[in-house]
């Protein structure tokens, strides 16, 4: 995506490669690769890939937690130039010019006190935890994996009990 956003390679070249991935290069079994392919196609205005994307959704190869058919349709309702402009202006799709400023926020570059503070702030609030687990449980039920469902169900109960005993503030 960076190479397209920075005009090093053409959008058409990547679309052509994505067509190959959709049609012949990837096995037709569930993998996050399919979801990622659909997401990245959307970032390039996927008009030429719409048929492949629809087939991918129909085959249930895309994790709709990350992207859904409505997102694709919404993108295609936009103007191609607007989608490409958004890609070019997105900070994640630029060349790294200052390595230090790009990476200094990483935990490995923080001292121990900062790491502990950062971890405390990233602890999920009980409501967030419940919502996250609800989504995981939904996925487990979707794929009929009772082991996952039972494990996360128990974790939810344990977390709920622990959350009730947490001091406020």
Secondary structure in CASP SS format (residue, H / E / C, confidence):
PFRMAT SS
TARGET T0000
AUTHOR 0000-0000-0000
METHOD secondary structure of the structure
MODEL  1
X C 1.00
X H 1.00
X H 1.00
X H 1.00
X H 1.00
X C 1.00
X C 1.00
X C 1.00
X C 1.00
X C 1.00
X H 1.00
X H 1.00
X H 1.00
X H 1.00
X H 1.00
X H 1.00
X H 1.00
X H 1.00
X H 1.00
X H 1.00
X H 1.00
X H 1.00
X H 1.00
X H 1.00
X H 1.00
X C 1.00
X C 1.00
X C 1.00
X C 1.00
X C 1.00
X C 1.00
X H 1.00
X H 1.00
X H 1.00
X H 1.00
X H 1.00
X H 1.00
X H 1.00
X H 1.00
X H 1.00
X H 1.00
X H 1.00
X H 1.00
X C 1.00
X C 1.00
X C 1.00
X H 1.00
X H 1.00
X H 1.00
X H 1.00
X H 1.00
X H 1.00
X H 1.00
X H 1.00
X H 1.00
X H 1.00
X H 1.00
X H 1.00
X C 1.00
X C 1.00
X C 1.00
X C 1.00
X C 1.00
X C 1.00
X C 1.00
X C 1.00
X C 1.00
X C 1.00
X H 1.00
X H 1.00
X H 1.00
X H 1.00
X H 1.00
X H 1.00
X H 1.00
X H 1.00
X H 1.00
X C 1.00
X C 1.00
X H 1.00
X H 1.00
X H 1.00
X H 1.00
X H 1.00
X H 1.00
X H 1.00
X H 1.00
X H 1.00
X H 1.00
X C 1.00
X H 1.00
X H 1.00
X H 1.00
X C 1.00
X C 1.00
X C 1.00
X C 1.00
X C 1.00
X H 1.00
X H 1.00
X H 1.00
X H 1.00
X H 1.00
X C 1.00
X C 1.00
X C 1.00
X H 1.00
X H 1.00
X H 1.00
X C 1.00
X C 1.00
X H 1.00
X H 1.00
X H 1.00
X H 1.00
X H 1.00
X H 1.00
X H 1.00
X H 1.00
X H 1.00
X H 1.00
X H 1.00
X C 1.00
X C 1.00
X C 1.00
X H 1.00
X H 1.00
X H 1.00
X H 1.00
X H 1.00
X H 1.00
X H 1.00
X H 1.00
X H 1.00
X H 1.00
X H 1.00
X H 1.00
X H 1.00
X H 1.00
X H 1.00
X H 1.00
X H 1.00
X C 1.00
X C 1.00
X C 1.00
X H 1.00
X H 1.00
X H 1.00
X H 1.00
X H 1.00
X H 1.00
X H 1.00
X H 1.00
X H 1.00
X H 1.00
X H 1.00
X H 1.00
X H 1.00
X H 1.00
X H 1.00
X H 1.00
X H 1.00
X H 1.00
X H 1.00
X C 1.00
X C 1.00
X C 1.00
X C 1.00
X C 1.00
END
